[in-house]
Every structure is written in C-alpha cells, then in structure tokens.
Amino acid sequence: MPVNRQVILKSRPSGIPQAENFEIFKTPLPDLSDRQFLVRNEFLSVEPAMRGWVSAVANYATPVGIGETMRSFSAGTVVASRHPGFSEGDKVMGMLGWQHYAVSDGSNVTRKVMETDLPLSLSLGVLGLNGVTAYFALLELGLPRPGDTVVVSTAAGSVGSAVGQIAKLMGCRTIGITGGATKVKLCRDAFGYDEAIDYKAGDVAQALKAACPRGIDVYFDNTAGSISDAVLSQLAVGARIVICGTASVSSWDPPPQGPRVERHMLVKRARMSGFLVFDYAHRYEEAVARLAAWVREGKLRYREDILDGIEHAPGAIAELYRGENLGKRLIRV
C-alpha cells in the first residue's frame, strides 16, 4: 500500500526558514469519507511568502503550527474520489501542502487545471500564484500606460519576470533590478527587459538615474530595503508603487529603520499600494485565460527551476532567499 511522505514544520524559525526547521514523516493514507477525494501531488511550489507563513507573528495568514504539514500550493491528479465534483484523472492545484498525497473536500483546491495542452507545472508558476500576482498587481494597481517607465525588483524571479513581460505588452519601457551577471543576461535575453541593473555590481541609484532620465512611473517592489530606497528617490510625477514583497528584509521584529519616503510621495503626488493575490481569488480564471493565451502565442516566456524529490523541500525556502534558483522553484515528487 502507498504511504504518504509529508514535510512537517519541526521548529519555529527566526527569520528565513532553514532545512533544520523541517522534518519528513511517513504516514499511512487515510480512508476517504463522503465528499472527499485523494490527490497525488506531482509538483510542490516554493514561494518567498512561505517565510511569513511559518513566522511566529501572524500577518495575513494564520502561522503553520508546529507538527503540521507545511502549507504550500501544489498540483497533481485526483487518484480516488467520493466527491461528486471531482473525478479520477482530474488535474487540480491548490493549497495541498508539501506532501505526496493530499485528502481534500474541495475547499483547499484553487481550481481544476483545464490547460491540458500546457505543462501542469505552469499552474504553480506563470499560470498560477506568480503569474496571477503579476497580472493583477501590475494592471490593477500599477496601471501601466504606453510609454511609461516600469522598474521591477527581483526582475528575473517568477513574479518579476512576468511583470516585466506584461509591462512590455502594455507598451512600457522596462527596467529590471536583479543580482548577478547571469540573471542580468536572463532579464535582457529571455524576458525582454530594455535595461537590467545588477544591484551587486555597483551603485543602484546611479544606474537608475542613467536608465530612467525622465523618472520612474511604476515601481513593482518585491524587495523593500535599500533597493527600494534608491527607486523611491527617483519617482516621476504621478508614480504608482506596488508593494508585492519584502524579500530583502530578514526580520520585521523590530522593524528596520531607513529613509523616510513621505516627502517623495508628496512632491511627486505618488501612490503606494500593497497587494495580496488572495483579494483577487474571484477573478483568477480571468487572469489565467489571458496568461495562457500569451504563453501559447509565445508572448509570455517562463523559466522553471525544478528539484526532483521531496527531500529537497526542507532547504528550498532558504535557497530561494539566497538567490540560488534561476526561474520558478518547484519540487517534483
């Protein structure tokens, strides 16, 4: 009989979760009750947001409990069902956890994956949380207009790379900020950024000044910290700032101190908005349909960084924050 392998949160991390904060357990598969079904996960997602999900301080989600399966988006196939809405062979993605098998009643399934002509793994990346985040955060809050200069931090990442390409589709000029020569080349050659700045190689503020002589109209912020300080000092009048992540800040207890942005915001009549993709859950299919069309047409490119085996999961979040991935980080199980 098959057994389930689950990644359990063993201890509460301080800052970025490390491999030693997790443990892999084997458990028997439970019997299904009425209106339940069993999913055999094929891909597990690794997200920067997972740091917040295991933090002792609750933010927008209740922290994962010690001894609980690590929360994650996963994608797989229904292999047994006692639920009228789900049949064996259905492809699904949702908050199914870091585990080989997941029992569900449908409440933690985001959607059935209908794009069977495309790889299932995309439902966790460019057609999943990352792509949908890029789509709504940029278009609804960034409000890009033709001719705008759009700056994106973590520009080679799974969200940032999609943001840059969507901004180009909207007729914008795009500037990516990333770390290292390899990722700079990826931004330019694979994701079509007009300019790419290596924050590890020099003065970001000076590089931005040269790349954005008329100022920055839209800033898509995945980092916070010193990179964002450099961007916010060079806003154009009427700029829109989208706060999507704070990857450069290892801890918010106590909150880090830095430059005050109020004067920049006032003088430039700028607007800063926070974004959580869960606020747009009711419009998920709208975004996926448009993103999938762009993928099929070759207008939206993606890159995946896939590790084989659930044993890679415990250290995957820390590796993500060290920038070791080139593309969307996934675990194939």
C-alpha positions in Angstrom: 0.0 0.0 0.0 1.3 3.5 -0.8 2.3 5.7 2.1 2.3 9.5 2.3 5.5 11.5 2.8 4.9 14.9 4.4 7.2 17.8 5.2 6.4 18.8 8.8 7.3 22.1 10.5 9.5 20.9 13.3 10.5 24.2 14.9 9.6 27.9 14.6 12.3 29.7 12.5 13.8 33.0 13.4 13.9 34.9 10.1 14.3 32.8 7.0 13.3 29.2 7.4 16.2 26.7 7.2 16.2 23.0 6.5 16.6 22.1 10.2 13.2 23.7 10.8 11.5 20.9 8.9 11.3 17.1 9.1 10.0 14.5 6.6 7.5 11.9 8.0 5.9 8.8 6.5 2.2 8.3 7.3 -0.4 5.8 6.1 -3.0 7.1 3.6 -6.4 7.7 5.3 -9.7 6.3 4.1 -11.8 8.7 2.2 -15.1 10.0 3.7 -18.1 11.1 1.6 -17.4 14.2 -0.4 -13.6 13.7 -0.2 -11.0 12.9 -2.8 -7.4 12.0 -2.9 -4.8 14.0 -4.9 -1.4 12.6 -5.9 0.7 15.7 -6.0 3.2 15.9 -8.9 4.7 19.4 -8.2 5.1 21.4 -5.0 5.7 25.1 -5.1 8.3 27.1 -3.2 7.3 30.7 -2.5 9.0 33.7 -0.8 5.7 34.2 1.1 6.4 30.9 2.9 8.7 32.8 5.3 5.6 34.7 6.5 3.5 31.5 6.7 5.8 30.0 9.3 6.6 33.2 11.2 5.6 33.3 14.9 3.9 36.7 14.1 0.7 36.3 12.1 0.3 38.5 9.1 -2.4 37.9 6.5 -2.5 34.1 7.3 -2.5 32.0 10.5 1.0 30.6 11.0 1.6 27.0 10.2 1.5 25.1 13.5 4.5 23.1 14.9 3.9 19.5 13.8 1.7 20.4 10.9 2.3 19.7 7.2 4.0 22.7 5.5 1.5 24.9 3.8 2.1 25.2 0.0 0.4 25.3 -3.3 0.7 22.0 -5.1 -0.6 20.5 -8.3 -1.5 16.9 -9.1 -4.0 14.3 -10.2 -7.1 13.0 -8.5 -6.5 9.3 -8.0 -9.6 8.4 -5.9 -12.8 10.2 -5.3 -16.0 10.1 -3.3 -16.8 13.7 -4.2 -19.4 14.4 -7.0 -17.5 17.4 -8.3 -14.1 15.7 -8.7 -13.3 12.6 -10.8 -10.3 10.3 -11.1 -7.9 11.8 -13.6 -8.9 15.5 -12.9 -5.9 17.8 -12.7 -6.1 20.2 -9.8 -4.0 22.8 -8.0 -4.5 24.4 -4.6 -3.2 24.7 -1.1 -2.5 21.0 -0.8 0.8 21.1 1.1 4.3 19.8 0.9 3.3 16.1 0.7 3.0 13.3 -1.8 -0.8 12.8 -1.3 -3.5 15.2 -0.1 -7.0 14.4 1.0 -9.4 17.2 0.1 -13.1 18.1 0.2 -12.5 20.8 -2.4 -12.2 23.7 0.0 -8.4 24.0 -0.5 -8.5 23.5 -4.2 -8.0 26.7 -6.1 -9.1 25.4 -9.5 -9.2 22.4 -11.8 -6.4 22.8 -14.4 -8.0 22.9 -17.8 -5.0 23.9 -19.8 -4.1 20.3 -20.7 -2.1 21.4 -23.7 0.4 23.1 -21.4 2.6 21.5 -18.7 0.9 21.0 -15.3 3.8 22.7 -13.6 2.8 26.1 -15.1 -0.3 26.0 -12.8 2.1 26.8 -10.0 4.1 29.5 -11.8 3.2 31.6 -14.8 -0.4 30.3 -14.8 -0.6 30.1 -11.0 0.1 32.3 -8.0 3.1 34.0 -9.6 1.5 34.9 -12.9 -1.8 35.9 -11.4 0.0 38.1 -8.9 2.0 39.8 -11.7 -1.1 40.2 -13.8 -3.4 41.9 -11.2 -0.8 43.7 -9.2 0.6 45.4 -12.3 -2.6 46.0 -14.2 -4.9 46.9 -11.4 -2.6 48.8 -9.1 0.4 49.8 -11.3 -1.9 51.0 -14.1 0.8 51.0 -16.7 0.3 53.2 -19.7 2.1 53.1 -23.1 5.4 54.9 -22.8 5.7 54.5 -19.0 8.9 53.5 -17.4 8.4 50.5 -15.2 11.0 49.3 -12.8 10.8 45.8 -11.3 12.9 44.4 -8.4 13.8 40.7 -8.3 13.2 41.1 -12.1 14.4 37.6 -13.0 12.1 35.8 -10.5 8.9 34.1 -11.2 6.7 37.1 -10.4 9.2 39.8 -11.6 9.8 38.2 -15.0 6.1 38.0 -15.7 5.6 41.7 -14.6 8.3 42.8 -17.0 6.8 41.0 -19.9 3.3 42.1 -19.2 4.5 45.7 -18.9 6.1 45.3 -22.4 2.9 44.0 -23.8 1.2 47.2 -22.4 3.7 49.3 -24.4 6.0 50.3 -21.5 9.8 50.6 -21.2 11.0 48.1 -18.6 14.0 48.3 -16.2 14.8 45.2 -14.2 16.8 45.0 -11.0 18.4 41.7 -10.2 21.5 40.1 -8.7 24.4 38.8 -10.7 25.6 38.7 -14.3 23.7 35.5 -15.1 20.3 37.0 -14.0 21.0 40.3 -15.8 21.5 38.3 -19.0 18.3 36.4 -18.3 16.4 39.6 -17.9 17.5 41.0 -21.2 17.7 37.9 -23.4 14.8 35.8 -22.1 12.4 38.3 -20.6 12.9 41.3 -22.9 13.8 44.0 -20.4 15.1 47.1 -22.0 17.7 47.5 -19.3 18.8 45.3 -16.4 20.7 46.5 -13.3 22.9 44.3 -11.2 22.4 45.5 -7.7 25.5 43.5 -6.6 27.8 45.3 -9.1 27.6 49.0 -8.2 25.5 52.0 -7.2 21.9 51.2 -7.9 20.8 54.8 -7.6 23.3 56.0 -10.2 22.4 53.1 -12.6 18.7 54.0 -12.2 19.4 57.7 -12.9 21.1 56.8 -16.1 18.4 54.3 -17.2 15.4 56.4 -16.2 16.2 60.0 -17.1 12.6 61.1 -17.0 11.9 59.3 -13.7 10.1 56.1 -12.8 6.3 55.9 -13.5 5.7 52.4 -12.0 7.7 50.6 -9.4 6.9 47.0 -8.8 8.5 46.3 -5.4 9.4 42.7 -4.4 12.3 43.6 -2.1 11.9 46.7 0.1 15.1 47.8 1.7 18.0 49.7 0.1 16.9 48.9 -3.5 13.5 50.4 -2.9 15.1 53.4 -1.2 17.1 54.0 -4.4 14.0 53.7 -6.6 11.7 55.9 -4.5 14.1 58.9 -4.7 13.6 58.9 -8.5 9.9 58.8 -9.0 8.1 60.6 -11.8 5.1 62.8 -11.0 2.0 60.6 -10.6 4.1 57.5 -10.0 2.4 54.3 -8.8 4.3 51.9 -6.4 3.1 48.3 -5.9 4.3 46.6 -2.8 4.3 42.9 -3.5 7.1 41.6 -1.4 9.8 42.5 1.1 12.4 39.8 0.3 15.4 41.9 1.4 14.3 42.3 5.0 15.1 39.2 7.1 13.0 40.3 10.1 10.4 42.9 11.0 10.8 42.5 14.7 12.0 45.1 15.4 11.1 47.0 12.2 14.2 48.1 10.3 14.9 51.8 10.1 15.5 53.6 6.8 14.9 56.7 4.8 11.5 58.5 5.1 9.5 58.4 1.9 6.7 60.8 2.7 8.4 63.8 1.0 9.0 61.9 -2.2 5.4 60.7 -2.2 4.0 64.2 -1.5 6.1 66.1 -4.0 5.6 63.6 -6.8 1.9 63.0 -6.0 2.7 59.3 -6.0 0.6 56.4 -4.8 1.7 53.3 -2.9 -0.5 50.2 -2.7 0.0 46.8 -1.0 -1.1 43.7 -3.0 -2.2 40.2 -1.9 -3.3 37.9 -4.7 -6.0 36.3 -2.4 -8.0 39.6 -2.8 -8.5 38.6 -6.5 -9.5 35.0 -6.0 -12.9 35.6 -7.6 -11.1 36.8 -10.8 -8.5 34.0 -11.0 -9.9 32.4 -14.2 -9.9 35.8 -16.0 -6.1 36.1 -15.4 -5.3 32.5 -16.2 -7.1 32.7 -19.5 -5.2 35.7 -20.7 -1.9 34.5 -19.4 -2.3 31.1 -21.1 -3.1 32.8 -24.4 0.1 34.8 -24.1 2.1 31.7 -23.3 0.6 29.8 -26.3 1.4 32.8 -28.6 5.0 33.0 -27.4 4.4 36.4 -25.9 5.0 35.4 -22.3 8.1 33.3 -21.6 8.9 31.5 -18.4 11.7 29.6 -16.7 11.4 26.8 -14.2 13.9 25.6 -11.7 12.8 22.0 -10.7 14.3 19.9 -8.0 13.5 16.1 -8.0 12.4 14.6 -4.8 10.5 15.8 -1.7 13.8 15.6 0.3 14.8 18.8 -1.4 11.8 20.7 0.1 13.2 21.5 3.7 16.1 23.6 2.4 14.3 25.1 -0.6 13.0 28.3 1.0 16.5 29.3 2.3 17.9 28.6 -1.2 15.3 30.8 -2.7 16.3 33.7 -0.4 19.9 33.1 -1.3 19.0 33.5 -5.0 20.2 30.1 -6.0 17.2 29.5 -8.3 17.0 30.5 -11.9 13.3 30.6 -12.5 10.3 29.3 -10.7 11.4 27.0 -7.9 9.4 23.7 -7.8 9.8 20.3 -6.2 8.8 17.3 -8.4 7.5 14.4 -6.3 
